[in-house]
Amino acid sequence: MPPATVDLTEAARFVQLFKISGLTATKQKPRYTASRTITVGGLDWLIEFDPTADPRLYVSTGDWIMFRARLISEGSGGVAASFSCRLVDPSPTGLGNSPVEVIKSSIFYENRSLDVFLITWSDLESSRYRKPKDDCIFVQCALTVLEPQDAAAGAAAEDAVASVPSSDLHQQLGELLRSQKGADITFIVAGEPVPAHRSVLAARSPVFMAGLFGDMREKASAIVEINDMEVGVFKAMLHFVYTDTVPELEEKGKQATLMAQHLLEAADRYGLERLRRICVEEMCTNIGVDTVATTLALAEQHGCSELKSRCMKFILATPGNLHAVAATEGYKHLEASCPSVLTELLNLMVKGNR
């Protein structure tokens, strides 16, 4: 039986997918209120959209697309929250693509706001996220507000439910996935059909929700091809979607680390934040010579700063580590895909030798 845990904090979360139509025309108006007043963590917030923001001046004279989270509850203050924005391609063919995402956090007070500069217009023009025919984009915004939990109340609640049987929902959904009963969509992954259930996928992933039930739903096919993911990785991701567990990571070792590397990319594609954190934790605790270079490249590409720092510390811990890692295939991949990281390593070596 796993040890009992006590949450020191609780988090309230709001997620909304916004469609911005007539995108070109929005430049004529400096700011839009993207949402009605929303309540997250017992507080009132607004989400605003600015199509011509300048990160240097914080006024509407630049060429960035910006979203802003604003705390509007009177008399509130000292609230820790994070705000993330993600460009989403809702088309069936876009379900397998990695999204553009920016996340920031801050302490909020009354009428305090937090700006996320998502993408420049020049980058948007050349991206797949803008649909020239419709002149629109889809942006998923997520606001997470931390709520400190009273330790005594938490302990009392734990005692009050001690006799309640453990949930077996994950087992029931796992059996649904295994049996394929009622499956209404099939993914073709590396030539192999993988049946699934649209409603389950949409409930767990905002990317699936947009692609399967958003404005493009009438074009959504019962068959979706995934061309750039191993079938074992896709099945492991589906198992997590249905059960919130990843058996492939329970056995520690090189194979678990390799699976975590692949699943990190899959988690980012489909907006599975908990799976992303699980993979990062697995890679942080199992850094080795054979896998550290590939892990470092992934950390750089997916914005995992803590994982990146641990990889660099491991590589530079001893001259032997550096020489051993440099001889791996993963290091060659790191050189080709993330040359700037090698510059950072070199700078750290120089500072360490002073």
C-alpha positions in Angstrom: 0.0 0.0 0.0 1.5 3.4 -1.0 2.2 5.9 1.9 -0.5 8.4 2.7 0.0 11.9 1.2 -1.2 15.3 2.4 -1.7 18.1 -0.2 -0.1 21.4 1.0 -1.9 23.3 -1.7 -4.9 22.9 -3.9 -5.3 24.3 -7.4 -8.4 25.5 -9.2 -8.1 25.5 -13.0 -10.0 27.1 -15.9 -9.4 26.0 -19.5 -11.1 27.7 -22.5 -10.6 27.3 -26.2 -11.0 30.7 -28.0 -11.7 31.1 -31.8 -10.5 34.5 -33.1 -12.4 35.1 -36.4 -11.6 38.0 -38.8 -8.1 37.9 -37.4 -6.7 40.6 -39.9 -9.5 43.0 -38.9 -8.6 42.7 -35.2 -5.6 44.9 -35.8 -7.9 47.9 -36.1 -9.0 47.5 -32.4 -6.3 47.5 -29.8 -7.8 45.2 -27.2 -10.7 42.7 -26.8 -12.2 41.1 -23.8 -11.9 37.4 -24.7 -14.0 36.0 -21.9 -16.9 37.0 -19.7 -16.1 37.3 -16.0 -14.9 33.9 -14.9 -14.5 32.6 -11.3 -11.4 30.5 -10.5 -10.3 29.8 -7.0 -13.2 31.8 -5.6 -12.0 35.0 -7.4 -13.2 36.8 -10.5 -10.9 37.1 -13.5 -11.0 38.4 -17.1 -9.0 37.2 -20.1 -8.2 39.8 -22.7 -6.8 39.5 -26.2 -4.5 42.2 -27.8 -3.6 41.6 -31.5 -0.9 44.3 -31.7 1.0 44.2 -28.4 4.6 45.4 -27.9 6.5 43.5 -25.2 9.0 46.4 -24.8 6.4 49.0 -24.2 3.3 47.1 -23.1 1.1 49.2 -25.3 -0.7 48.4 -28.5 2.0 49.4 -31.0 3.8 46.2 -31.7 3.3 43.1 -33.7 2.8 40.4 -31.1 -0.5 38.5 -30.4 -0.9 38.8 -26.6 -3.4 37.3 -24.1 -3.8 38.8 -20.6 -5.2 37.4 -17.4 -6.5 40.0 -15.0 -7.7 39.6 -11.4 -10.8 41.9 -10.9 -12.1 40.7 -7.5 -12.1 43.7 -5.1 -9.9 43.5 -2.0 -8.1 40.4 -3.1 -4.3 40.0 -3.1 -1.4 37.7 -2.7 -2.8 35.1 -5.0 -0.4 32.8 -6.7 -1.5 31.8 -10.3 -0.1 30.7 -13.6 -1.5 31.6 -17.1 -0.7 29.6 -20.2 -1.7 30.2 -23.9 -1.5 27.5 -26.6 -2.0 27.8 -30.3 -4.1 24.9 -31.5 -4.6 23.4 -34.9 -8.1 21.9 -34.6 -8.1 20.1 -38.0 -8.0 16.2 -37.9 -4.5 16.3 -39.6 -3.3 18.8 -36.9 -4.1 16.5 -34.0 -0.6 15.0 -34.2 1.3 18.3 -34.3 3.2 19.9 -31.5 1.5 23.2 -30.3 3.0 26.6 -29.7 2.6 27.3 -25.9 3.8 30.0 -23.5 3.2 29.8 -19.7 3.9 32.4 -17.0 3.2 32.7 -13.3 2.9 35.6 -10.8 1.5 36.8 -7.5 -1.8 38.7 -8.3 -3.4 41.6 -6.5 -6.6 43.4 -7.2 -6.6 44.6 -10.9 -3.1 43.1 -11.4 -2.6 41.4 -14.8 -0.2 39.0 -16.4 0.7 39.2 -20.1 1.5 36.2 -22.3 3.1 37.2 -25.6 2.2 34.2 -27.7 3.5 34.7 -31.3 4.5 37.4 -33.7 2.5 38.2 -36.7 5.4 37.3 -39.0 5.8 33.9 -37.4 2.0 33.3 -37.4 1.8 34.1 -41.2 4.3 31.2 -41.9 2.7 28.8 -39.4 0.1 26.1 -39.8 -2.1 27.7 -37.1 -3.6 30.5 -39.2 -6.2 29.4 -41.7 -6.0 31.9 -44.6 -9.3 30.8 -46.0 -11.2 31.4 -42.7 -8.8 34.2 -41.4 -9.0 32.7 -37.9 -6.9 31.1 -35.2 -7.7 28.9 -32.2 -6.0 29.6 -28.8 -6.4 27.5 -25.7 -6.0 29.5 -22.5 -5.5 27.9 -19.0 -5.6 29.8 -15.7 -4.4 27.8 -12.6 -4.9 29.4 -9.2 -3.3 28.0 -6.1 -5.4 27.7 -3.0 -3.4 27.1 0.3 -5.1 24.2 2.1 -5.5 24.3 5.9 -3.4 21.4 7.3 -5.9 20.5 10.0 -8.9 20.5 7.6 -6.9 18.4 5.2 -6.1 15.8 7.9 -9.8 15.8 9.1 -11.0 15.2 5.5 -8.5 12.4 5.1 -9.8 10.7 8.3 -13.4 11.2 7.3 -13.0 9.3 4.0 -10.6 6.6 5.3 -13.3 3.9 5.1 -14.4 4.8 1.5 -13.2 2.1 -0.9 -10.5 3.0 -3.4 -11.8 4.2 -6.8 -11.7 1.7 -9.5 -12.7 4.1 -12.3 -9.3 3.7 -13.9 -9.7 0.0 -14.1 -13.2 0.2 -15.6 -12.0 2.7 -18.3 -8.9 0.5 -18.9 -11.2 -2.4 -19.6 -13.2 -0.2 -22.0 -10.0 0.5 -23.9 -8.9 -3.1 -23.9 -12.3 -4.5 -25.0 -12.8 -1.7 -27.7 -16.6 -1.9 -27.1 -18.3 1.2 -28.4 -15.1 2.5 -30.1 -16.0 5.2 -32.7 -12.7 6.3 -34.0 -9.6 4.5 -35.2 -6.0 5.8 -35.3 -3.7 4.3 -37.9 -0.2 4.4 -36.2 2.7 3.0 -38.2 0.2 1.0 -40.2 -1.5 -0.5 -37.2 -5.2 0.3 -36.3 -5.8 1.5 -32.7 -9.5 1.9 -31.8 -10.6 4.5 -29.2 -13.6 6.5 -28.0 -14.0 10.1 -29.0 -15.7 11.2 -25.8 -13.0 9.8 -23.5 -10.2 11.4 -25.6 -12.0 14.8 -25.7 -12.7 14.8 -22.0 -9.0 14.3 -21.2 -7.3 16.4 -23.9 -8.1 19.9 -25.1 -6.4 19.1 -28.4 -8.6 16.1 -29.0 -11.6 18.2 -27.9 -10.9 20.8 -30.5 -10.2 18.4 -33.2 -13.1 16.0 -32.6 -15.8 18.2 -31.3 -14.8 21.8 -32.3 -15.8 23.8 -35.3 -14.0 21.3 -37.6 -16.0 18.3 -36.2 -18.1 17.9 -39.4 -14.8 17.2 -41.3 -13.5 14.8 -38.6 -13.0 11.3 -40.1 -13.6 8.1 -38.3 -10.0 7.2 -39.2 -7.0 9.5 -38.3 -3.5 8.7 -39.4 -0.6 9.4 -37.0 2.6 9.2 -39.1 5.4 10.2 -36.8 4.9 8.3 -33.5 5.7 4.7 -32.6 2.6 2.5 -32.0 3.9 1.5 -28.6 4.2 5.1 -27.5 0.8 6.0 -28.8 -0.8 3.0 -27.0 1.0 4.0 -23.8 -0.3 7.5 -24.1 -3.9 6.1 -24.7 -3.6 3.9 -21.7 -2.7 7.0 -19.6 -5.7 8.9 -21.1 -8.0 6.2 -20.0 -6.4 5.2 -16.7 -4.2 8.0 -15.6 -1.3 5.5 -15.2 1.8 4.6 -17.2 2.8 1.0 -16.4 5.7 1.3 -18.9 7.4 3.7 -16.4 7.0 1.6 -13.3 10.0 -0.5 -14.1 13.0 1.8 -13.7 15.9 1.6 -16.1 17.0 2.7 -19.6 13.8 1.4 -21.3 11.6 3.4 -18.9 13.7 6.5 -19.6 13.4 6.0 -23.4 9.7 5.6 -23.1 9.5 8.8 -20.9 11.4 10.7 -23.6 8.8 9.6 -26.3 5.8 10.2 -24.1 7.0 13.7 -23.2 6.7 14.6 -26.9 3.2 13.0 -27.0 2.1 14.7 -23.9 3.0 18.1 -25.4 1.2 17.4 -28.6 -2.1 16.5 -26.9 -2.0 18.9 -23.9 -1.6 16.1 -21.3 0.0 18.2 -18.5 0.0 15.5 -15.9 1.6 13.0 -18.2 4.2 15.6 -19.1 5.1 16.1 -15.4 5.3 12.3 -14.9 7.8 12.0 -17.8 9.9 14.9 -16.6 10.1 13.3 -13.1 11.1 10.0 -14.5 13.9 11.5 -16.6 15.1 13.7 -13.7 15.6 10.7 -11.4 17.1 8.4 -14.0 19.8 10.5 -15.8 22.6 8.3 -17.2 25.4 8.5 -19.7 23.5 6.7 -22.5 20.4 8.9 -22.3 21.4 12.3 -20.9 22.2 13.9 -24.3 18.8 13.0 -25.8 17.1 14.0 -22.6 18.9 17.4 -22.7 17.7 18.0 -26.3 14.1 17.2 -25.3 14.3 19.4 -22.2 15.5 22.3 -24.4 12.8 21.7 -27.1 10.0 21.4 -24.7 10.9 24.1 -22.2 11.7 21.8 -19.2 14.1 24.1 -17.4 14.7 21.9 -14.3 15.3 18.8 -16.4 17.7 20.8 -18.5 19.6 22.0 -15.5 20.0 18.5 -14.0 21.2 17.1 -17.3 23.9 19.8 -17.6 25.0 19.2 -14.0 25.4 15.5 -14.7 27.4 16.1 -17.9 29.8 18.5 -16.2 30.0 16.7 -12.9 33.3 15.0 -13.9 35.6 15.0 -17.0 34.8 11.3 -17.4 31.1 12.0 -17.7 31.7 14.6 -20.4 33.9 12.4 -22.4 31.5 9.4 -22.1 28.5 11.4 -23.1 30.3 13.0 -26.1 30.9 9.5 -27.5 27.1 8.6 -27.6 24.8 8.8 -30.5 22.5 11.1 -28.4 25.3 13.7 -28.3 25.4 13.8 -32.1 21.7 14.4 -32.1 22.2 17.2 -29.5 24.8 18.8 -31.7 22.5 18.7 -34.7 19.2 19.8 -33.1 20.3 22.1 -30.2 23.7 23.7 -30.9 22.9 26.5 -28.5 22.9 24.1 -25.7 26.5 23.1 -26.4 27.4 26.8 -26.2 25.8 26.9 -22.8 27.7 23.8 -21.7 31.0 25.4 -22.9 30.3 28.6 -20.9 29.5 26.6 -17.8 32.8 24.7 -18.2 34.7 27.9 -18.6 33.1 29.4 -15.5 33.8 26.2 -13.5 37.5 26.2 -14.4 38.1 29.8 -13.3 
